[in-house]
Structures are given as structure tokens and as C-alpha cells.
Amino acid sequence: MEKLVVIGLGLIGGSLALDLKKRGNYKVYGVDQNPEHVKAALKFGVIDEEINFSEIADAAVVIIAVPVNIIPKITKQVLDIISDKTLVFDVGSVKNEICKAVENHKNRKNFVAAHPLAGTEFSGPEAAILNLFDHKVNIICEADKTDWKILDKAISLFKLLDMRIKMMQPVEHDRHIAYVSHLSHISSFMLGKTVLQIEKNEQAIFDMASTGFASTVRLAKSNANTWAPIFLENKENVIRSLDEYIKNLTEFKSLIEHADDDGLRVTMNDTNYIKSILNGIQEND
């Protein structure tokens, strides 16, 4: 069995560990600075054994699944000690800073900058689940900077997880992801905050929350320790997306204030076009 090391035993790292134990010929070792995470990962069978950072040198695969703001540091430390045949990849949702941090490293060829577009609103090793990545997209950035044998190994591993591969440059990735992922999380957090501020009757929230509210605010249950670094690491793109979002909210508010029935209908009907895009994605899946 090949030695696979997961650094960071949260939802994504843990789910990768579970699936690769099941689908591949791997013995999975875990590294996490939180001893409670290690204990839970062992209890729930997410990993086979705990390992020290210094013992990862002979690993066949190292997965870096720590908060995005410390991925550059951890990645460089991993690349310092691995063999020339080790595949190293991260799963961070902001890529540009990570790619810049390792661009001149002697073992840059061993690294794959990856972003599997999968997840739930839950966190920690106890949230890890099988089949999380089935039919999901995995974005790889700067594939041309990875040794072709290492890249081929990574793609084979991602196909084992039944993922679709998209190639993208890191600047492009960070711009797009700010709109389609990061902004949706901010919207959910702020919707939850607004309701909590306005409606002090918690029972009323529980009784009157429709499935629409529950699905819209679902992401507000996401872990702040994961998402605060993401927003800050992708700050320029997030602020740009927020400026546009706030402008649209202000315009929509004005339509309501002026009882502009036609304007409201036009705005909502135009926005209905999003259905055709999302339906196309579902058909492709």
C-alpha cells in the first residue's frame, strides 16, 4: 500500500482520506495541530494512523488541507523534505498567493495547485463523508509547472474520486471563485445576521423559516476559522464582487421604494436566466 499523508483533518482533508482509503491502494496517515481532530479522525476511521510532520518524507502523496492563509507556509515546508517522486497537492479555494509562494521552490515540479469544488456547511473530521467529490469539478492551476509524471498521477487520483478536471490560471480562478463561491457565503452570513438582528423571537424564526430561507442561509453555518482567511486572502476580488452586489441591492431597494412594479418584474425576469446556466450544469453532471 502507498503511503498517503493528509495534513489538516477537516471536512475536505477527512473526506479525501475516507474516499482514497476506500477507492485506492493507500494507507492514510494524518497530521493536525489540534489533538482533538487527530483523536476524532482515528475514532471515525478517517485515518489509519497519526504521523509526525518529520515522517512525511517517504510519502507517495501528501494532501495539504489546512486553512488557506497557512497553505503557502506548509506547502514550502513539505516541498523541502519530500522525495522527487512524491505528489503534493493542496485544496485551497484561493490559488494565486499559493502559486506565487512556491514558484521558485526547487521542488515546484512536485506540486499541484488544486481546488476541488465540493463541501458542506459542516467542519471537522466528524463531518468527513464518503463520495463528497463524485461528479464535482476539480480546478488545477499552473499545470504546466508540474512534472508530467506527477501531474499524471494527480489526475489519476482525481479520476479515482470521479471528479471532472478543469485547467485554469490562478488569477483567473480567484476572480471567478469570488463571485460564484465567496460572495454566496458572504450573502448567507449577512442574511443570517440580519434576521438575527431584526427578529429577536427565535421560535418565530424556527416556525416561519421556509425551505427557501433554510437553503439560502445554510452556508451561514460554515466555520469562521475556514472562511475568514479565505475572504482576506482573496480580498481584492471579494471587495469587487461585494461592490457590485451592494449596488444591485441598492437598486432593487429603490425599485421597491418607488413602487416600480415593472422595474421589479424586469429585474427578476432577467435574473431568471441563471436557471438556464444551472440547468446546463446539472445536465452535464
ZIMOWO-V292635 format. One record per helix or strand of 3 or more residues. SS is the DSSP state (H for helix, E for strand). FROM is the first residue (numbers start at 1). TO is the last residue. If there is no record, write none. Layout:
SS;FROM;TO / SS;FROM;TO
//
This chain:
E;2;7 / H;11;23 / E;26;31 / H;35;43 / H;53;55 / E;61;64 / H;68;81 / E;87;90 / H;96;102 / H;108;110 / E;111;116 / H;125;127 / E;137;141 / H;143;145 / H;148;160 / E;164;168 / H;170;198 / H;202;208 / H;211;221 / H;224;233 / H;235;257 / H;261;271 / H;274;284
//
